[in-house]
Amino acid sequence: MFSERERAIGVLLVFNLLLQVFDGLATHAGVSAGLREGNPLVARAAALLGLGPALLLLKLQACGWLWLVWALRRRSALAAPALVVSATVYLALSVGPWSAILAPIYIPPS
């Protein structure tokens, strides 16, 4: 059985993984619609590898780091705070901006 702390960290992990999926899909949709990628590392990787492969590799890497935090949850009291900070950063720098930018493009006015 998992302790209450481990369950909370598991929820944070799943939330962070879902944020990675959202970020990848939103980035693909936005760049495909002609918008510029704001992250210079992602933009450079996309220029070198193509958008889809670059996003796949970068998102797999990010998920790997998240999985490492999960694996270290019993050894470090910083696992939960690290996942909270990660989620907060993605909400502020990905979900918010991409939602605001893409909503007018993909949701028709009523």
Stockholm file with secondary structure:
# STOCKHOLM 1.0

chainA/1-110         MFSERERAIGVLLVFNLLLQVFDGLATHAGVSAGLREGNPLVARAAALLGLGPALLLLKLQACGWLWLVWALRRRSALAAPALVVSATVYLALSVGPWSAILAPIYIPPS
#=GR chainA/1-110 SS CCCHHHHHHHHHHHHHHHHHHHHHHHHHHHHHTTCCCSCHHHHHHHHHHCHHHHHHHHHHHHHHHHHHHHHTTTTCTTHHHHHHHHHHHHIIIIIHHHHHHHHHHHSCCC
#=GC SS_cons         CCCHHHHHHHHHHHHHHHHHHHHHHHHHHHHHTTCCCSCHHHHHHHHHHCHHHHHHHHHHHHHHHHHHHHHTTTTCTTHHHHHHHHHHHHIIIIIHHHHHHHHHHHSCCC
//
